[in-house]
Amino acid sequence: MSNSLRLRFVTDSCLLVVKQNGKMVVLYTPFRVLTIIPVEGLTIHTQVYVDAVFHHHQYRLCFLINGKLYPYNYFQINVSF
């Protein structure tokens, strides 16, 4: 594989997710996530909508929720289809 080839699994309006059964699905914003780590302004077990998805040099992915960026690993995505 060429070093210049970059695979993208996200744009600002969608996220590619691999389900537990190995199937891939594309989630388009806004999609719902569950807070699994309390973070400023969001309590644990709160369902919120992701308005956009961004790359971040430290956290890899960030979700834009209510105008603020949060690291993706503070949330759980439940895909039921």
URLIN-V257142 format. One record per run of one state. SS is the DSSP state (H for helix, E for strand, L for the rest). FROM is the first residue (numbers start at 1). LEN is the number of residues. If there is no record, write none. Layout:
BEGIN
SS,FROM,LEN ; SS,FROM,LEN
END
This chain:
BEGIN
L,1,9 ; E,10,2 ; L,12,2 ; E,14,5 ; L,19,5 ; E,24,5 ; L,29,2 ; E,31,5 ; L,36,3 ; E,39,1 ; L,40,2 ; E,42,1 ; L,43,4 ; E,47,4 ; L,51,1 ; E,52,5 ; L,57,3 ; E,60,6 ; L,66,2 ; E,68,4 ; H,72,3 ; E,75,2 ; L,77,5
END
